[in-house]
Amino acid sequence: MEGTAKTDMQIKTPPSGLTLLFMVGPGIVWAAGYIGSGEVILATRTGAILGSAVLWMVVVVIFLKYWIGMSGGHYTVCTGEGMVDMFDRIPGPRHWVVWIVLVAQLIGATFSIGALATVAGAFVNAIIPIGPTLSGWLVAFFALIVVWSGVYGVLQIVMAITTFIVVVGVIYVAVHVFPGLSEFLRGLTFQVPEVPEWALAVKGVNPNPWKELLPLAGWGAGGFAAQVWYTYWVIGAGYGAAAGRGCGKAADVSMLKSMTRDTAEKIKGWCRVLYTDATFATVIGIVVTSSFLIAGAGVLRPAQIAPQGQQVAFELSRLFSLRWGAVGGFLFLLAGAAALVATQISQLAGWPRLLADSFRICFPGFDKRFAWKSQFRLFLLFFLCTNMILVFCFKKQPVALVQFSAILDGLLLTPLQAIWVAIGLFWVMPRLLSKDAAEVLRPNWVFAVALLITALVFGYFCIFQVPSAVMSLICPK
C-alpha cells in the first residue's frame, strides 16, 4: 500500500483544454536542439544544390523520427525512467543494447559536438569578427555555462528565446523566395533530382545526390541522441510518473507494479500532454527546416553557390544582404547563429546525461563513486576539451565535419532505435506495470506501425545509400 500511496501523491492532475498549451516545454527544448546544423548548413546547402524538389525528404524524416521521440516520451511518462534505462530492459545478454549505445554515442558525441562548435563559430564570427577559432571556443564556453547547473528550467528559457529568433529570421527569408504553390507541391512527390553541372565543379560536391540528402536525413529532427534526450526533457518537466524523479535513476518497479487504475488514468492524461508537446515540436521542425531549404533554393541556387569551408557564413550573409539589404542578411545570419548555438547547448545538455546513464548501467562502480551531477560535469569538461581541439583542426572544413557527424549520429543506429523503442513500449512497459495500469496505458497500434515503417525506411538508407555516401566524404573527388 505504501507504493500505491506514493504513486497517487506524485501524480498531479493533468491539464486539459487550452491550459494544456501552457504545459508545452520539453518539445521546445527538443526542437531548439535539432533545428541547428541539420537546417542552417545541411538544409540550406541541399536546397542550393538540389532545389525545393527534395522538400519531401524534410517532411518524411522529421515525421518518422517524431514517432521515435514521442514513443520514448510515452514510455517515460508511464514509467518515470529515460530511454537508456528502457534499452537496458531489452531481452538478451546483460546490458548489450546499452553497450552498443555507449560505444557509438561516445564517438558520435565527440565529433558532433565539435562539428557544431566549429560551424557555430563561423556564424558568430560573421557577426562579431574575432576569428573562427576564438568564436568557436566562445560558443563552447557559453553553452557550457548555460548547462553547467543541470537545471531544466534555465535550459527551457534559453531554448525558447533562440527558437523564436530562428523562426522569425528564417521564415522572413523563406517567404520572400517562396517558389509558388505548384513547385512547392512538386517538392513533395518523392523525386531525387540530378546534381546540376555547375555544382559538380564545386569541390566537395558529389554527382550522387544521396551524398547531400543523407546528412540532411541524419540530422533532420536530430539524430539518435536527440530522441533519447527528449525523454530527459520530459523527466525535467515532470510529466506523469516522471514527476519529482530527476535524471540518472531507473524506474521504481515496486511502485509501478502497485499502480492503481486511477493513477494510470491520470498518467494517460499526461500522455495527451506529451502528444501535444511532441507534435508542436515536429511542426516547428518541419516549418523551419523547410524554410532553410527553400531559402537555399531561392537564393543560393540561382547564384550557383554551394556553401562550404570556413567562409560559409560570410557567403550566406553576403548573398542574403544583396537580395534584401542589410536587414535580410542580418536576420538570416542571426537565425543561423541562434539555431547553431541552441543546438550546441542542447547537445551539451543531452549527451552528458546519455553517457552518464550508460556508464551508470555498464560500470556500476562509476555511479557509486560519483554523484549524478559530478558525472554530468565530468562529461561536460571532456567535451569542452574535444571541442577546442576539433574547432582548431576543422575550422577550414566545417561542412564536411557536419555531414560526417550527421550520418554517424543520425542514421547508423536509427533503425535499431525504432525497433528497440517498439520493444520497450509493447513488451517491456506492460511487464513493469500493474495489470490495471498496463490496460489503461497500452499504446495505440499506430505507434507499432509507425515505428516499423521508420525502421524499414532508415534501414534502407543505411544498407543501400550510406556506404557510398560515407566513401564520398572520406575520399572526395
Secondary structure, DSSP 8 states (H G I E B T S, - for coil): -HHHHHHHHH------GGGGGGG--HHHHHHHHHSSHIIIIIIHHHHHHHGGGGHHHHHHHHHHHHHHHHHHHHHHHHHS--HHHHHHTSSSSTTHHHHHHHHHHHHHHHHHHHHHHHHHHHHHHHHS-S-HHHHHHHHHHHHHHHHTT--HHHHHHHHHHHHHHHHHHHHHHHHHT---HHHHHHTTS-------HHHHTSTT--S-THHHHHHHHHHTT--HHHHHHHHHHHHHHT-GGGTTT-SS----HHHHHT--HHHHHHHHHHHHHHHHHHHHHHHHHHHHHHHHHHHIIIIITTTT----STTHHHHHHHHHHHHHHHHHHHHHHHHHHHHHHHHHHHHHHHHHHHHHHHHHHH-HHHHHHS-HHHHHHHHHHHHHHHHHHHHHHHTT-HHHHHHHHHHHHHTSSHHHHHHHHHHIIIIIHHHHS-HHHHHHS---HHHHHHHHHHHHHHHHIIIIIHHHHHHHHHS--
